[in-house]
Amino acid sequence: MHGIGQYDYAELEIVREMKEKLCYVALDCEQEAGNVRDEKFELPDGNTITIGKERFMCPEALFGPISGVGSGGIVNLLQSNLDATDIDCKQDLLCSVILSGATTMFPGFPERIRTEMESFVPRTTKVKVIANPERKSSVWIGGSILGSLSTFQTYWITKQEYEEYGPTIVHRRD
C-alpha cells in the first residue's frame, strides 16, 4: 500500500471489508488483550494475513486517544453535550440514545456506549441505547426524507449563495 492519502479505491475496499468482517468493540481492552483470538483474512491476491489485537484496537480510537493521538472520543462528546443540556431534558435523552451510521455496526459498540455512559450518570439513571439493525443506512435515509420535504426547501443553499457567503451561509438560515 502507498503512503497516507494515496490509497486507491481497491485498497480502501479491502480495508473496509477487513473492518466489517473482523473488527469489534471491546468492553474492556486490557481484559480483551489477554483473550485475543487471531483471525485470518485472505487478500485478493491470495495471500493471507493474521489479525489479532488490531481487531479491537482499531475501533478503540473512537473511544479515546491512542498513544496520545486523537481527541477525547465519542463518549466524551456525549458527556459534554449531556452536561450542556437542560436538566429537565437529560433523562429523556438518556432513555433514547439512538445509534446511526455504519461505524456503529461494530459488534460490541452499543454495549460499550451504554456502559461508558452509565459510568458518568447517577446509578439510578437509566441509559437506553437503541441500535436498530438498519442503522447503517439511517443517516442517508433520514437525509433523503428531509430533502424530499417541501417545507425543507426554505433551508436549501444555492451554489450562488455559497459562492457569495462561503460556509457561513449555514448560519443565516433559521
C-alpha positions as CSV (number, residue, x, y, z in Angstrom):
1,M,0.0,0.0,0.0
2,H,1.1,3.6,-0.6
3,G,1.6,6.5,1.8
4,I,-1.2,8.1,3.7
5,G,-3.7,9.9,1.5
6,Q,-2.6,7.9,-1.6
7,Y,-4.9,4.9,-1.2
8,D,-6.8,3.8,-4.2
9,Y,-10.4,2.6,-4.2
10,A,-9.5,-1.1,-4.3
11,E,-7.2,-0.8,-1.2
12,L,-9.9,1.1,0.7
13,E,-12.4,-1.6,-0.2
14,I,-10.0,-4.3,1.2
15,V,-9.7,-2.3,4.5
16,R,-13.5,-1.8,4.7
17,E,-14.1,-5.5,4.2
18,M,-11.5,-6.4,6.9
19,K,-13.1,-3.8,9.3
20,E,-16.6,-5.2,8.7
21,K,-15.7,-8.8,8.9
22,L,-13.1,-8.8,11.7
23,C,-13.3,-5.8,13.9
24,Y,-15.3,-5.4,17.1
25,V,-15.5,-3.1,20.1
26,A,-14.2,-4.5,23.4
27,L,-15.9,-3.6,26.7
28,D,-12.5,-3.7,28.4
29,C,-9.4,-3.5,26.3
30,E,-7.0,-4.7,28.9
31,Q,-9.1,-7.8,29.6
32,E,-9.6,-8.4,25.9
33,A,-5.9,-8.2,25.3
34,G,-5.5,-11.4,27.4
35,N,-8.2,-13.2,25.4
36,V,-7.2,-12.2,21.8
37,R,-8.3,-14.6,19.2
38,D,-6.3,-14.3,15.9
39,E,-8.3,-14.3,12.7
40,K,-7.0,-14.9,9.2
41,F,-8.0,-12.7,6.3
42,E,-7.4,-13.6,2.7
43,L,-6.3,-10.7,0.4
44,P,-7.4,-10.5,-3.2
45,D,-4.0,-11.7,-4.4
46,G,-4.4,-14.9,-2.4
47,N,-2.0,-14.0,0.5
48,T,-3.4,-14.4,4.0
49,I,-2.7,-12.1,6.9
50,T,-3.4,-12.7,10.6
51,I,-5.0,-10.0,12.6
52,G,-5.0,-10.2,16.4
53,K,-5.4,-7.3,18.9
54,E,-5.9,-4.9,15.9
55,R,-9.4,-6.3,15.7
56,F,-10.5,-4.4,18.8
57,M,-7.7,-1.8,18.9
58,C,-8.7,-0.1,15.6
59,P,-12.3,0.7,16.8
60,E,-10.8,1.8,20.2
61,A,-9.8,5.1,18.5
62,L,-13.5,6.0,18.6
63,F,-13.5,6.0,22.3
64,G,-10.3,7.9,23.1
65,P,-6.9,8.8,22.0
66,I,-4.4,6.0,21.4
67,S,-0.8,6.8,22.1
68,G,-1.7,10.5,22.6
69,V,-3.2,10.9,19.1
70,G,-6.7,12.0,18.6
71,S,-9.5,13.6,20.7
72,G,-11.3,12.5,23.8
73,G,-13.6,10.2,21.9
74,I,-17.3,9.8,21.2
75,V,-18.2,9.2,24.9
76,N,-16.6,12.4,25.9
77,L,-18.6,14.2,23.2
78,L,-21.8,12.6,24.5
79,Q,-20.9,13.6,28.1
80,S,-20.1,17.2,27.0
81,N,-23.4,17.5,25.2
82,L,-25.3,16.0,28.1
83,D,-23.7,18.4,30.5
84,A,-24.8,21.3,28.3
85,T,-28.4,20.1,28.2
86,D,-31.2,21.4,30.4
87,I,-31.6,19.2,33.5
88,D,-35.3,18.6,32.6
89,C,-34.3,17.0,29.3
90,K,-31.4,14.8,30.4
91,Q,-33.5,11.7,31.4
92,D,-35.4,11.8,28.1
93,L,-32.2,11.9,26.2
94,L,-30.5,9.1,28.2
95,C,-33.6,6.9,27.6
96,S,-33.2,7.2,23.8
97,V,-29.6,7.2,22.7
98,I,-30.1,6.3,19.1
99,L,-27.1,5.0,17.2
100,S,-26.8,5.6,13.4
101,G,-24.3,5.2,10.7
102,A,-22.1,2.3,9.6
103,T,-19.4,2.8,12.3
104,T,-22.0,1.9,15.0
105,M,-22.3,-1.6,13.4
106,F,-19.2,-2.9,15.1
107,P,-20.2,-5.8,17.4
108,G,-20.0,-4.6,20.9
109,F,-20.5,-0.9,20.0
110,P,-23.9,-0.4,21.6
111,E,-22.9,-2.2,24.8
112,R,-19.8,-0.1,25.1
113,I,-21.6,3.1,24.6
114,R,-24.2,2.1,27.3
115,T,-21.5,1.0,29.7
116,E,-19.4,4.1,29.3
117,M,-22.4,6.4,29.6
118,E,-23.6,4.7,32.7
119,S,-20.2,5.5,34.2
120,F,-20.9,9.3,34.2
121,V,-24.6,9.4,35.3
122,P,-26.0,8.5,38.7
123,R,-26.6,4.8,39.3
124,T,-30.4,5.4,39.5
125,T,-30.4,6.9,36.0
126,K,-31.4,4.5,33.2
127,V,-29.4,4.6,30.0
128,K,-31.1,3.0,26.9
129,V,-29.1,2.7,23.7
130,I,-31.2,1.9,20.6
131,A,-29.3,0.1,17.9
132,N,-31.7,-0.5,15.0
133,P,-30.4,-3.3,12.7
134,E,-30.8,-0.9,9.7
135,R,-28.8,1.9,11.3
136,K,-26.0,1.5,8.8
137,S,-28.1,3.4,6.3
138,S,-30.2,5.5,8.7
139,V,-28.3,8.7,8.2
140,W,-28.7,8.6,4.4
141,I,-32.4,7.6,4.7
142,G,-33.1,10.5,7.1
143,G,-31.3,12.9,4.8
144,S,-33.3,11.6,1.9
145,I,-36.6,12.1,3.7
146,L,-35.7,15.5,4.9
147,G,-34.5,16.6,1.5
148,S,-37.8,15.5,-0.1
149,L,-40.0,17.6,2.2
150,S,-41.3,20.8,0.6
151,T,-41.0,22.6,3.9
152,F,-37.3,21.9,4.0
153,Q,-36.7,23.8,0.7
154,T,-36.5,27.1,2.5
155,Y,-33.3,25.8,4.1
156,W,-31.6,24.9,0.9
157,I,-28.5,26.8,-0.1
158,T,-27.9,27.6,-3.7
159,K,-24.4,27.4,-5.3
160,Q,-24.6,31.1,-5.9
161,E,-25.3,31.8,-2.2
162,Y,-22.5,29.5,-1.1
163,E,-20.0,31.2,-3.5
164,E,-21.1,34.7,-2.3
165,Y,-21.1,34.0,1.5
166,G,-19.0,30.8,1.9
167,P,-19.6,28.3,4.6
168,T,-21.0,30.9,7.0
169,I,-24.2,30.9,4.9
170,V,-25.5,28.0,7.0
171,H,-25.7,30.4,10.0
172,R,-28.0,32.7,8.1
173,R,-30.8,30.2,7.8
174,D,-33.4,30.0,10.5
